[in-house]
Each structure stands twice: as C-alpha cells, then as structure tokens.
Amino acid sequence: MKVQNISDIDGFFKVVDACSGKVELVTGEGDRLNLKSKLSQYVSMANIFSNGEIPELEIIAYEKEDIDRLVSFMING
C-alpha cells in the first residue's frame, strides 16, 4: 500500500510497533526494510524525509488486522 503525507511520524511508528505481523518499507530500489526494527525506523527517518514529513512511501503489511490498523491511522491520524 502507498501511504502519503505522514506528518505524525511518532504516531506512525507507534502504529507499526503495535502490528502483530511483519511490516516492510519498500525503498526506491526495491529493497524491503523491516519497519518493526528500530534501526530500520531510524534509517528510514533519516533517508526518506528531511523536513518533518514523509511525502509518500510504499509499505507492505502481511496481516489483515495490521493493514486495517495502518489504514485507520492514515484516515483518522
């Protein structure tokens, strides 16, 4: 799923941490980073955005309840 305009980065990573299954970030090169890893979270924050907002990224969640949780965050904040 593509997500856009994430301004609450801490909230986004709290939702990712609450997911029960694997959640991955797909990089522009097609690599997949495990977003449940704190190291990957720090690397993605440093590389993907520099102005306090993530404009767009592609993430993959494998569990339906995790997808629902992420979609709810994107809709409701």
One Martini backbone bead per residue (centre of mass of N, CA, C, O) as a GRO file, in nm:
protein
   77
    1MET     BB    1   0.100   0.034   0.018
    2LYS     BB    2   0.029   0.369  -0.012
    3VAL     BB    3   0.168   0.646   0.160
    4GLN     BB    4   0.075   0.982   0.274
    5ASN     BB    5   0.146   1.248   0.457
    6ILE     BB    6   0.333   1.207   0.715
    7SER     BB    7   0.337   1.396   1.022
    8ASP     BB    8   0.310   1.154   1.241
    9ILE     BB    9   0.574   0.969   1.305
   10ASP     BB   10   0.537   0.856   1.587
   11GLY     BB   11   0.254   0.740   1.537
   12PHE     BB   12   0.332   0.553   1.307
   13PHE     BB   13   0.541   0.379   1.473
   14LYS     BB   14   0.333   0.286   1.684
   15VAL     BB   15   0.160   0.128   1.487
   16VAL     BB   16   0.379  -0.059   1.387
   17ASP     BB   17   0.450  -0.179   1.671
   18ALA     BB   18   0.143  -0.296   1.705
   19CYS     BB   19   0.196  -0.497   1.509
   20SER     BB   20   0.202  -0.851   1.458
   21GLY     BB   21   0.340  -0.830   1.196
   22LYS     BB   22   0.491  -0.765   0.914
   23VAL     BB   23   0.663  -0.452   0.825
   24GLU     BB   24   0.735  -0.292   0.512
   25LEU     BB   25   0.976  -0.110   0.332
   26VAL     BB   26   0.988   0.028   0.009
   27THR     BB   27   1.224   0.110  -0.187
   28GLY     BB   28   1.332   0.253  -0.480
   29GLU     BB   29   1.511  -0.026  -0.527
   30GLY     BB   30   1.325  -0.270  -0.377
   31ASP     BB   31   1.379  -0.277  -0.098
   32ARG     BB   32   1.333  -0.434   0.230
   33LEU     BB   33   1.221  -0.294   0.536
   34ASN     BB   34   1.197  -0.345   0.873
   35LEU     BB   35   0.976  -0.148   1.069
   36LYS     BB   36   1.019  -0.304   1.354
   37SER     BB   37   1.293  -0.189   1.338
   38LYS     BB   38   1.470   0.057   1.483
   39LEU     BB   39   1.691   0.092   1.274
   40SER     BB   40   1.502   0.123   1.029
   41GLN     BB   41   1.355   0.369   1.136
   42TYR     BB   42   1.601   0.559   1.145
   43VAL     BB   43   1.686   0.529   0.851
   44SER     BB   44   1.418   0.619   0.723
   45MET     BB   45   1.406   0.897   0.854
   46ALA     BB   46   1.678   1.003   0.735
   47ASN     BB   47   1.620   0.934   0.415
   48ILE     BB   48   1.313   1.025   0.344
   49PHE     BB   49   1.324   1.274   0.545
   50SER     BB   50   1.380   1.647   0.629
   51ASN     BB   51   1.085   1.818   0.710
   52GLY     BB   52   0.881   1.627   0.899
   53GLU     BB   53   0.790   1.461   0.633
   54ILE     BB   54   0.616   1.202   0.460
   55PRO     BB   55   0.508   1.196   0.144
   56GLU     BB   56   0.599   0.890   0.029
   57LEU     BB   57   0.519   0.534   0.069
   58GLU     BB   58   0.592   0.186   0.073
   59ILE     BB   59   0.392  -0.067   0.223
   60ILE     BB   60   0.400  -0.392   0.395
   61ALA     BB   61   0.134  -0.599   0.504
   62TYR     BB   62   0.031  -0.935   0.616
   63GLU     BB   63  -0.196  -0.847   0.809
   64LYS     BB   64  -0.515  -0.748   0.825
   65GLU     BB   65  -0.507  -0.591   1.100
   66ASP     BB   66  -0.265  -0.415   1.011
   67ILE     BB   67  -0.394  -0.279   0.772
   68ASP     BB   68  -0.628  -0.155   0.929
   69ARG     BB   69  -0.451   0.011   1.121
   70LEU     BB   70  -0.308   0.182   0.902
   71VAL     BB   71  -0.559   0.299   0.767
   72SER     BB   72  -0.673   0.435   1.017
   73PHE     BB   73  -0.436   0.627   1.057
   74MET     BB   74  -0.461   0.770   0.778
   75ILE     BB   75  -0.754   0.874   0.833
   76ASN     BB   76  -0.738   0.964   1.163
   77GLY     BB   77  -0.429   0.988   1.294
   0.00000   0.00000   0.00000
